[in-house]
Amino acid sequence: MPVERLLPTREAEELLARARDIADEELAPRVEEHERAETYPEGLFARLGETGLLGLPYSEEFGGGNQPYEVYLQVVEELAARWAAVAVAVSVHTLASFPLLSFGRDDQCGRWAEDVLSGRLVGGYSLSEPQAGSDAGSLACAARRTPDGYRINGTKAWITHGGRAGFYALFARTGPGSNGISCLFAPGRVDGLTFGKPEKKMGLHAIPTTAAFWDDALIDTGRLIGEEGQGLQIAFSALDSGRLGIAACATGLAQSALDAAVAHAQERTTFGRKIIDHQGLGFLLADMAAAVDSARATYLDAARRRDAGLAYSRQASVAKLIATDAAMKVTTDAVQVLGGCGYTHDHPVERYMREAKIMQIFEGTNQIQRLVISRQLAR
């Protein structure tokens, strides 16, 4: 059932209603087909770009929606409620766009921003490496400056939309230590760049996740975002916003699992009563609903702080931690509510459960979120 929301403007209400319609028309009818066959939804992201849903939190100057983050995230939640893999890819596109639109020079934004925000260039975020996940300061992929440009050598891992993206926010080493990492707006196709086979994942099957292999690929120096050595600052700043996107995805997924469980509990009868009327089951559903509402409240709190120009890094980690743990619990409980039916492919709750697990892992594991929160408390 539609979630009753408190939105800041009439425009935001209309936008969210339009997003629901698009999700119902473009996403919901296709999700089962593509997730089961593990096939890419050709043309879908171009369609989302045409509707304006890929540039919502960015400036109208380059074709963005100029929406507050609290509105953008609720749109992402609606997308995730229909198709988690697509919502994650939308969140990652927003994350990959952040370096250009927040740290890029005017000439760089003038060259690429419109294509990025319209969805003509869909983005991937290329920070992790096989041996450098949570410890981003230890990455080894190198960008060596030459008279012709940067020569890139190394391997990047776990790239959402890898091999399909039109650009990558690429973080590579230009010098020693944690201050020797830089950010490049890398093209999606360039000589010397190849991709591995898509990872065989537990869930989110329709959107590829791949490794990228850089073999002396040449990137123009004009694609450097910010200054050399500013890469980690850019990466971590982007991840604060990205974690909110994943929190919204997790909340949408959990909401769908709750809705499926409630619908089943209202239809199924045992001992002459609807199973929702049995206290044990009713209390379980109540806990699920409380978890979903709490998840939504935490990401909205962080988003509103971001919109107000306040510090929100700790709140972003709290939102990511609470929302993704809630999604894992709520989807698992939804399978339990449906019983044997929930364990089959005939009902989407088993997919929801598989999809929820990764949300506790990417954009910083939930153990890393606890580390971020505890370090901020210790200051």
Sine and cosine of phi, psi and omega as CSV:
sin_phi,cos_phi,sin_psi,cos_psi,sin_omega,cos_omega
0.00,0.00,0.51,-0.86,0.00,-1.00
-0.88,0.48,0.65,-0.76,0.03,-1.00
-0.99,0.16,0.75,-0.66,0.07,-1.00
-0.97,0.24,0.84,-0.54,-0.14,-0.99
-0.86,-0.52,0.48,-0.88,0.15,-0.99
-0.98,-0.20,0.95,-0.30,-0.06,-1.00
-0.93,-0.36,0.48,-0.88,-0.16,-0.99
-0.96,0.28,-0.42,0.91,-0.07,-1.00
-0.59,-0.80,0.29,-0.96,0.11,-0.99
-0.90,0.44,-0.60,0.80,0.04,-1.00
-0.86,0.51,-0.67,0.74,0.01,-1.00
-0.90,0.43,-0.63,0.78,0.04,-1.00
-0.88,0.48,-0.68,0.74,0.01,-1.00
-0.93,0.37,-0.62,0.78,0.03,-1.00
-0.89,0.46,-0.71,0.70,-0.02,-1.00
-0.92,0.39,-0.60,0.80,0.06,-1.00
-0.89,0.45,-0.66,0.75,0.04,-1.00
-0.91,0.42,-0.64,0.77,0.02,-1.00
-0.89,0.45,-0.64,0.77,0.05,-1.00
-0.88,0.48,-0.69,0.72,0.00,-1.00
-0.88,0.47,-0.69,0.72,0.01,-1.00
-0.89,0.45,-0.69,0.72,0.01,-1.00
-0.88,0.47,-0.64,0.76,0.02,-1.00
-0.93,0.37,-0.58,0.81,-0.08,-1.00
-1.00,0.06,-0.62,0.79,-0.16,-0.99
-0.98,-0.20,-0.49,0.87,-0.10,-1.00
-0.98,-0.21,-0.82,0.58,-0.12,-0.99
-0.82,0.57,-0.65,0.76,-0.02,-1.00
-0.95,0.31,-0.24,0.97,-0.14,-0.99
-0.94,-0.33,-0.23,0.97,-0.20,-0.98
-0.89,0.46,-0.74,0.68,-0.08,-1.00
-0.90,0.43,-0.67,0.74,0.00,-1.00
-0.85,0.53,-0.77,0.63,-0.10,-1.00
-0.97,0.24,-0.57,0.82,0.01,-1.00
-0.93,0.36,-0.62,0.79,0.00,-1.00
-0.96,0.29,-0.64,0.77,-0.01,-1.00
-0.99,0.11,-0.18,0.98,-0.05,-1.00
0.84,0.54,0.73,0.68,-0.01,-1.00
-0.92,-0.40,0.54,-0.84,-0.05,-1.00
-0.98,0.22,0.69,-0.72,-0.01,-1.00
-0.99,0.17,0.99,0.10,-0.06,-1.00
-0.84,0.54,0.73,-0.69,0.07,-1.00
0.99,0.11,-0.18,0.98,-0.09,-1.00
-0.93,0.36,-0.66,0.75,-0.06,-1.00
-0.96,0.28,-0.50,0.87,0.13,-0.99
-0.89,0.45,-0.63,0.77,0.02,-1.00
-0.91,0.41,-0.69,0.72,0.04,-1.00
-0.89,0.45,-0.58,0.82,0.07,-1.00
-0.91,0.42,-0.66,0.76,0.02,-1.00
-0.87,0.49,-0.57,0.82,-0.03,-1.00
-0.99,0.12,-0.10,1.00,0.04,-1.00
1.00,0.03,0.11,0.99,-0.10,-1.00
-0.99,0.15,-0.10,0.99,0.00,-1.00
-0.99,-0.10,-0.07,1.00,-0.03,-1.00
-0.76,-0.65,0.41,0.91,-0.17,-0.98
-0.84,0.54,-0.69,0.72,-0.12,-0.99
-1.00,0.05,0.12,0.99,-0.09,-1.00
-0.95,-0.32,0.19,-0.98,-0.17,-0.98
-0.90,0.44,0.56,-0.83,0.08,-1.00
-0.92,0.38,-0.32,0.95,-0.03,-1.00
-0.81,0.58,-0.59,0.81,-0.02,-1.00
-0.93,-0.38,0.30,0.95,0.04,-1.00
0.99,-0.14,0.18,0.98,0.04,-1.00
-0.98,0.21,0.08,-1.00,-0.06,-1.00
-1.00,-0.02,-0.21,0.98,0.03,-1.00
0.82,0.57,0.62,0.79,-0.03,-1.00
-0.99,-0.14,0.54,-0.84,0.13,-0.99
-0.86,0.51,0.43,-0.90,-0.01,-1.00
-0.89,0.45,-0.54,0.84,0.00,-1.00
-0.90,0.44,-0.48,0.88,0.05,-1.00
-0.98,0.19,-0.74,0.67,0.03,-1.00
-0.80,0.60,-0.72,0.70,-0.06,-1.00
-0.91,0.41,-0.56,0.83,0.03,-1.00
-0.95,0.33,-0.49,0.87,0.15,-0.99
-0.91,0.41,-0.71,0.70,0.04,-1.00
-0.86,0.51,-0.65,0.76,0.03,-1.00
-0.87,0.50,-0.67,0.74,0.02,-1.00
-0.89,0.45,-0.65,0.76,0.05,-1.00
-0.89,0.45,-0.69,0.72,-0.03,-1.00
-0.90,0.43,-0.51,0.86,0.02,-1.00
-0.91,0.42,-0.38,0.93,0.04,-1.00
-0.99,-0.17,-0.63,0.78,-0.10,-1.00
-0.40,-0.91,0.98,-0.18,-0.11,-0.99
-0.89,0.45,-0.65,0.76,-0.05,-1.00
-0.88,0.47,-0.65,0.76,0.01,-1.00
-0.93,0.36,-0.67,0.74,0.03,-1.00
-0.88,0.47,-0.65,0.76,0.06,-1.00
-0.88,0.48,-0.69,0.73,0.02,-1.00
-0.90,0.44,-0.59,0.81,0.08,-1.00
-0.90,0.43,-0.69,0.72,0.03,-1.00
-0.88,0.47,-0.67,0.74,0.01,-1.00
-0.92,0.39,-0.60,0.80,0.07,-1.00
-0.87,0.49,-0.69,0.73,0.04,-1.00
-0.89,0.45,-0.66,0.75,0.04,-1.00
-0.89,0.46,-0.72,0.70,-0.02,-1.00
-0.92,0.38,-0.46,0.89,0.00,-1.00
-0.97,0.23,-0.38,0.92,-0.12,-0.99
-0.85,0.53,-0.73,0.69,-0.02,-1.00
-0.85,0.53,-0.73,0.68,0.01,-1.00
-0.88,0.48,-0.75,0.66,-0.16,-0.99
-0.99,0.15,-0.26,0.97,0.01,-1.00
-0.95,-0.31,-0.46,0.89,-0.06,-1.00
-0.83,-0.55,-0.14,0.99,-0.05,-1.00
-0.96,0.29,0.46,-0.89,0.08,-1.00
-0.95,0.30,0.26,-0.97,0.00,-1.00
-0.85,0.52,-0.65,0.76,-0.03,-1.00
-0.93,0.37,-0.55,0.83,0.04,-1.00
-0.93,0.35,-0.70,0.71,0.05,-1.00
-0.89,0.46,-0.65,0.76,0.03,-1.00
-0.89,0.46,-0.50,0.86,-0.04,-1.00
-0.99,0.15,-0.64,0.77,-0.18,-0.98
-0.87,-0.49,-0.38,0.93,-0.20,-0.98
-0.88,0.48,-0.66,0.75,-0.05,-1.00
-0.89,0.45,-0.67,0.74,0.03,-1.00
-0.91,0.41,-0.58,0.81,0.01,-1.00
-0.93,0.38,-0.74,0.68,-0.09,-1.00
-0.96,0.26,-0.40,0.92,0.04,-1.00
-1.00,0.10,-0.18,0.98,-0.04,-1.00
1.00,0.06,0.03,1.00,0.08,-1.00
-0.91,0.41,-0.48,0.88,0.16,-0.99
-0.87,-0.49,0.94,-0.33,0.07,-1.00
-1.00,-0.02,0.66,-0.75,-0.17,-0.99
-0.97,-0.23,0.45,-0.89,0.16,-0.99
-0.84,-0.55,0.48,-0.88,-0.04,-1.00
-0.95,-0.30,0.88,-0.47,-0.16,-0.99
-0.88,-0.48,0.99,0.15,0.03,-1.00
-0.93,-0.37,-0.77,0.63,-0.11,-0.99
-0.91,0.41,0.45,-0.89,0.10,-1.00
-0.72,-0.69,0.24,-0.97,-0.02,-1.00
-0.81,0.59,-0.57,0.82,-0.01,-1.00
-0.91,-0.41,0.24,0.97,-0.01,-1.00
-0.60,-0.80,1.00,0.04,0.04,-1.00
-0.97,-0.22,-1.00,0.05,0.03,-1.00
-0.92,0.40,-0.49,0.87,0.01,-1.00
-1.00,-0.02,0.96,0.26,-0.09,-1.00
-0.91,0.42,-0.42,0.91,-0.02,-1.00
-0.93,0.36,-0.20,0.98,-0.02,-1.00
-0.98,-0.18,0.20,0.98,-0.04,-1.00
-0.89,0.46,0.48,-0.88,-0.14,-0.99
-0.89,-0.46,-0.30,0.95,0.01,-1.00
-0.81,0.59,0.80,-0.60,-0.19,-0.98
-0.95,-0.32,0.62,-0.79,0.13,-0.99
-0.87,-0.49,0.98,-0.21,-0.05,-1.00
-1.00,-0.09,0.83,-0.56,-0.05,-1.00
-0.98,0.20,0.76,-0.65,0.03,-1.00
-0.77,-0.64,0.16,-0.99,0.06,-1.00
-0.86,0.51,-0.41,0.91,-0.03,-1.00
-1.00,-0.01,-0.29,0.96,-0.07,-1.00
0.59,-0.81,-0.28,-0.96,0.02,-1.00
-1.00,0.01,0.77,-0.64,0.13,-0.99
-0.99,-0.11,0.86,-0.50,-0.11,-0.99
-0.97,-0.24,0.78,-0.63,0.05,-1.00
-0.66,-0.75,0.77,-0.64,0.04,-1.00
0.58,-0.82,-0.03,-1.00,-0.06,-1.00
-0.85,-0.52,0.74,-0.67,0.12,-0.99
-0.93,-0.37,0.43,-0.90,-0.12,-0.99
-0.73,-0.68,0.31,-0.95,0.17,-0.99
0.84,0.54,0.73,0.68,-0.04,-1.00
-1.00,-0.07,0.93,-0.38,0.12,-0.99
-0.92,0.40,0.75,-0.66,-0.09,-1.00
0.96,0.29,0.28,0.96,0.01,-1.00
-0.85,0.53,0.75,-0.66,-0.03,-1.00
0.99,0.11,-0.23,0.97,0.01,-1.00
-0.93,-0.37,-0.34,0.94,-0.11,-0.99
-0.95,0.31,0.44,-0.90,0.07,-1.00
-1.00,0.03,-0.28,0.96,0.08,-1.00
-0.40,-0.92,0.33,-0.95,0.05,-1.00
-0.76,-0.65,0.71,-0.71,0.24,-0.97
-0.98,0.18,0.99,-0.17,-0.15,-0.99
-0.98,-0.20,0.79,-0.61,0.04,-1.00
-0.94,-0.34,0.85,-0.52,-0.10,-1.00
-0.63,-0.77,0.35,-0.94,-0.08,-1.00
-1.00,0.06,0.84,-0.54,0.08,-1.00
-0.93,-0.36,-0.05,1.00,0.00,-1.00
-0.22,-0.97,-0.02,-1.00,-0.05,-1.00
-0.98,0.19,0.40,-0.92,0.13,-0.99
0.95,0.30,-0.05,-1.00,-0.05,-1.00
-0.93,0.36,-0.33,0.94,0.06,-1.00
-1.00,-0.02,0.20,0.98,0.00,-1.00
-0.94,-0.34,0.41,0.91,-0.01,-1.00
-0.92,-0.38,0.71,-0.70,-0.05,-1.00
-0.81,-0.59,0.28,-0.96,-0.03,-1.00
-0.91,-0.41,0.72,-0.70,0.01,-1.00
-0.81,-0.59,0.63,-0.77,0.13,-0.99
-1.00,0.05,1.00,0.02,-0.17,-0.99
-1.00,0.05,0.64,-0.77,0.05,-1.00
-0.93,0.36,0.44,-0.90,0.01,-1.00
-0.96,0.29,-0.37,0.93,0.03,-1.00
-0.73,-0.69,0.80,-0.60,0.05,-1.00
-0.34,-0.94,0.56,-0.83,0.04,-1.00
-0.84,0.54,0.73,-0.68,-0.02,-1.00
0.99,-0.11,-0.06,1.00,0.05,-1.00
-0.94,-0.34,0.86,-0.51,0.08,-1.00
-0.76,-0.65,0.24,-0.97,-0.07,-1.00
-0.79,-0.62,0.52,-0.85,0.09,-1.00
-0.97,0.23,0.10,-0.99,0.09,-1.00
-0.91,0.41,0.55,-0.83,0.05,-1.00
-0.81,0.58,0.65,-0.76,0.04,-1.00
-0.89,0.45,0.59,-0.81,0.09,-1.00
-1.00,0.07,0.99,-0.11,-0.18,-0.98
-0.99,-0.13,0.32,-0.95,0.09,-1.00
-0.92,0.40,-0.58,0.81,-0.03,-1.00
-0.49,-0.87,-0.17,-0.99,-0.05,-1.00
0.79,0.61,0.76,0.65,-0.16,-0.99
-0.95,0.30,-0.44,0.90,-0.16,-0.99
-0.98,0.18,-0.32,0.95,-0.03,-1.00
-0.94,-0.35,0.85,-0.53,-0.09,-1.00
-0.94,0.34,0.57,-0.82,0.17,-0.98
-0.84,-0.54,0.85,-0.52,-0.13,-0.99
-0.67,-0.74,0.22,-0.97,0.24,-0.97
-1.00,-0.01,0.43,-0.90,0.08,-1.00
-0.85,-0.53,0.68,-0.73,-0.03,-1.00
-0.89,-0.45,0.91,-0.43,0.00,-1.00
-0.98,-0.19,0.88,-0.47,-0.06,-1.00
-0.83,-0.56,1.00,0.10,0.02,-1.00
0.87,0.50,0.53,0.85,0.04,-1.00
-0.94,0.34,0.59,-0.81,-0.06,-1.00
-0.97,-0.25,0.81,-0.59,0.06,-1.00
-0.84,-0.55,0.75,-0.67,-0.02,-1.00
-0.86,0.50,0.62,-0.79,0.00,-1.00
-0.90,0.44,-0.37,0.93,0.05,-1.00
-0.92,0.39,-0.14,0.99,0.03,-1.00
-1.00,-0.07,0.05,1.00,0.10,-0.99
-0.94,0.35,0.81,-0.59,0.03,-1.00
-0.99,-0.15,0.80,-0.60,-0.07,-1.00
0.95,0.32,-0.49,-0.87,-0.01,-1.00
-0.97,-0.23,0.38,-0.93,0.16,-0.99
-0.85,0.52,0.69,-0.73,-0.01,-1.00
1.00,0.03,-0.07,1.00,-0.02,-1.00
-1.00,-0.04,0.06,1.00,-0.17,-0.99
-0.86,0.50,-0.72,0.69,-0.04,-1.00
-0.92,0.40,-0.60,0.80,0.07,-1.00
-0.86,0.51,-0.70,0.72,0.02,-1.00
-0.91,0.41,-0.71,0.71,-0.05,-1.00
-0.88,0.48,-0.73,0.68,-0.06,-1.00
-0.95,0.32,-0.56,0.83,0.07,-1.00
-0.90,0.44,-0.67,0.74,0.04,-1.00
-0.90,0.43,-0.64,0.77,-0.07,-1.00
-0.92,0.39,-0.50,0.87,0.08,-1.00
-0.85,0.53,-0.70,0.71,0.04,-1.00
-0.94,0.33,-0.64,0.77,-0.01,-1.00
-0.88,0.47,-0.58,0.81,0.02,-1.00
-0.90,0.43,-0.54,0.84,0.07,-1.00
-0.92,0.38,-0.60,0.80,0.06,-1.00
-0.88,0.48,-0.68,0.73,0.02,-1.00
-0.93,0.37,-0.59,0.81,0.07,-1.00
-0.87,0.50,-0.65,0.76,0.03,-1.00
-0.92,0.40,-0.66,0.75,0.06,-1.00
-0.86,0.50,-0.72,0.70,-0.02,-1.00
-0.89,0.46,-0.62,0.78,0.00,-1.00
-0.92,0.40,-0.68,0.73,0.04,-1.00
-0.88,0.47,-0.65,0.76,0.03,-1.00
-0.89,0.45,-0.71,0.70,0.01,-1.00
-0.89,0.45,-0.62,0.79,0.02,-1.00
-0.88,0.47,-0.67,0.75,0.02,-1.00
-0.90,0.43,-0.64,0.77,0.03,-1.00
-0.90,0.43,-0.67,0.74,0.05,-1.00
-0.88,0.47,-0.72,0.70,-0.01,-1.00
-0.87,0.49,-0.67,0.74,0.01,-1.00
-0.91,0.42,-0.65,0.76,-0.01,-1.00
-0.92,0.38,-0.68,0.74,0.01,-1.00
-0.90,0.43,-0.69,0.72,0.00,-1.00
-0.87,0.50,-0.68,0.73,0.01,-1.00
-0.91,0.43,-0.67,0.74,-0.05,-1.00
-0.93,0.37,-0.40,0.92,0.05,-1.00
-0.99,0.12,-0.35,0.94,-0.03,-1.00
-0.99,-0.12,-0.61,0.80,-0.08,-1.00
-0.98,0.20,0.67,-0.74,0.03,-1.00
-0.84,-0.54,0.56,-0.83,0.16,-0.99
-0.62,-0.78,0.61,-0.79,0.02,-1.00
0.78,0.62,0.58,0.82,0.10,-1.00
0.99,0.17,0.15,0.99,-0.02,-1.00
-0.72,-0.69,0.49,-0.87,0.18,-0.98
-0.87,0.49,0.63,-0.78,-0.09,-1.00
-0.93,0.37,-0.34,0.94,0.06,-1.00
-0.92,0.38,-0.35,0.94,-0.02,-1.00
-1.00,0.07,-0.10,0.99,0.12,-0.99
-0.99,0.13,0.79,-0.62,-0.15,-0.99
-0.84,0.54,-0.65,0.76,-0.03,-1.00
-0.86,0.51,-0.69,0.72,0.00,-1.00
-0.97,0.26,-0.64,0.77,0.02,-1.00
-0.87,0.49,-0.65,0.76,0.02,-1.00
-0.93,0.38,-0.60,0.80,0.05,-1.00
-0.88,0.47,-0.70,0.71,0.04,-1.00
-0.89,0.45,-0.60,0.80,0.03,-1.00
-0.89,0.45,-0.67,0.74,0.05,-1.00
-0.90,0.44,-0.62,0.79,0.05,-1.00
-0.89,0.46,-0.71,0.71,0.00,-1.00
-0.90,0.45,-0.65,0.76,0.02,-1.00
-0.89,0.45,-0.61,0.79,0.01,-1.00
-0.92,0.40,-0.66,0.75,0.02,-1.00
-0.91,0.41,-0.72,0.69,0.01,-1.00
-0.89,0.47,-0.63,0.78,0.02,-1.00
-0.92,0.40,-0.65,0.76,0.03,-1.00
-0.87,0.49,-0.72,0.70,-0.01,-1.00
-0.90,0.45,-0.66,0.76,-0.02,-1.00
-0.90,0.45,-0.62,0.79,-0.03,-1.00
-0.94,0.34,-0.66,0.75,-0.01,-1.00
-0.95,0.31,-0.55,0.83,0.04,-1.00
-0.93,0.37,-0.61,0.80,0.06,-1.00
-0.87,0.50,-0.73,0.68,0.00,-1.00
-0.90,0.43,-0.66,0.75,-0.01,-1.00
-0.90,0.44,-0.64,0.77,-0.01,-1.00
-0.93,0.37,-0.57,0.82,0.11,-0.99
-0.90,0.43,-0.68,0.73,0.03,-1.00
-0.87,0.49,-0.72,0.70,-0.02,-1.00
-0.89,0.46,-0.51,0.86,-0.01,-1.00
-1.00,0.09,-0.01,1.00,-0.01,-1.00
0.98,0.20,0.32,0.95,0.02,-1.00
-1.00,-0.05,0.33,-0.94,0.10,-1.00
-0.89,0.46,0.68,-0.73,-0.05,-1.00
-0.61,-0.79,0.19,0.98,-0.05,-1.00
-0.86,0.51,-0.73,0.68,0.01,-1.00
-0.90,0.44,-0.69,0.73,-0.01,-1.00
-0.90,0.43,-0.54,0.84,0.06,-1.00
-0.91,0.41,-0.66,0.75,0.04,-1.00
-0.92,0.39,-0.64,0.77,0.07,-1.00
-0.87,0.50,-0.71,0.70,-0.02,-1.00
-0.89,0.46,-0.70,0.71,0.00,-1.00
-0.90,0.44,-0.67,0.74,0.01,-1.00
-0.90,0.43,-0.79,0.61,-0.07,-1.00
-0.91,0.41,-0.71,0.70,-0.10,-0.99
-0.93,0.36,-0.65,0.76,-0.05,-1.00
-0.97,0.23,-0.58,0.81,0.12,-0.99
-0.90,0.43,-0.63,0.78,0.05,-1.00
-0.89,0.46,-0.68,0.74,0.00,-1.00
-0.88,0.48,-0.66,0.76,0.01,-1.00
-0.90,0.43,-0.69,0.73,-0.01,-1.00
-0.94,0.35,-0.71,0.71,-0.07,-1.00
-0.92,0.40,-0.67,0.74,0.01,-1.00
-0.92,0.38,-0.61,0.80,0.06,-1.00
-0.90,0.43,-0.68,0.73,0.02,-1.00
-0.92,0.40,-0.53,0.85,0.03,-1.00
-0.90,0.43,-0.65,0.76,0.08,-1.00
-0.86,0.51,-0.67,0.75,0.00,-1.00
-0.89,0.45,-0.66,0.75,-0.01,-1.00
-0.89,0.46,-0.64,0.77,-0.01,-1.00
-0.98,0.18,-0.16,0.99,0.05,-1.00
0.91,0.42,-0.65,-0.76,-0.02,-1.00
-0.86,0.52,-0.58,0.81,0.02,-1.00
-0.87,0.49,-0.58,0.82,-0.03,-1.00
-0.93,0.37,-0.29,0.96,-0.02,-1.00
-1.00,-0.02,0.02,1.00,-0.05,-1.00
-0.95,-0.31,0.31,-0.95,0.06,-1.00
-0.95,0.31,-0.12,0.99,0.00,-1.00
-0.95,0.32,-0.30,0.95,0.00,-1.00
-0.83,-0.56,0.68,-0.74,-0.10,-1.00
-0.95,0.32,-0.17,0.99,-0.07,-1.00
-0.90,0.43,-0.49,0.87,0.05,-1.00
-0.93,0.38,-0.55,0.83,0.09,-1.00
-0.93,0.36,-0.66,0.75,0.03,-1.00
-0.84,0.54,-0.67,0.74,-0.02,-1.00
-0.90,0.44,-0.67,0.74,0.03,-1.00
-0.91,0.41,-0.63,0.78,-0.03,-1.00
-0.94,0.34,-0.52,0.85,-0.05,-1.00
-0.91,0.41,-0.53,0.85,-0.13,-0.99
-0.87,0.49,-0.69,0.73,-0.06,-1.00
-0.91,0.42,-0.42,0.91,-0.04,-1.00
-0.94,0.35,-0.34,0.94,0.13,-0.99
-0.98,0.18,-0.09,1.00,-0.14,-0.99
-0.92,-0.40,-0.79,0.61,-0.12,-0.99
-0.99,0.17,0.19,-0.98,-0.15,-0.99
0.84,0.54,0.55,0.84,-0.06,-1.00
1.00,-0.07,0.89,-0.46,0.00,-1.00
-0.85,0.53,0.30,-0.96,0.00,-1.00
-0.93,0.37,-0.37,0.93,0.14,-0.99
-0.93,0.36,-0.62,0.79,0.08,-1.00
-0.92,0.40,-0.59,0.81,0.05,-1.00
-0.88,0.47,-0.65,0.76,0.06,-1.00
-0.90,0.44,-0.59,0.81,0.04,-1.00
-0.91,0.42,-0.70,0.72,0.02,-1.00
-0.87,0.49,-0.72,0.69,-0.04,-1.00
-0.90,0.44,-0.72,0.70,-0.06,-1.00
-0.92,0.40,-0.61,0.80,0.02,-1.00
-0.91,0.41,-0.61,0.79,0.03,-1.00
-0.94,0.35,-0.56,0.83,0.06,-1.00
-0.92,0.40,-0.49,0.87,-0.06,-1.00
-0.98,0.18,-0.19,0.98,-0.04,-1.00
-0.93,0.36,0.00,0.00,0.00,0.00
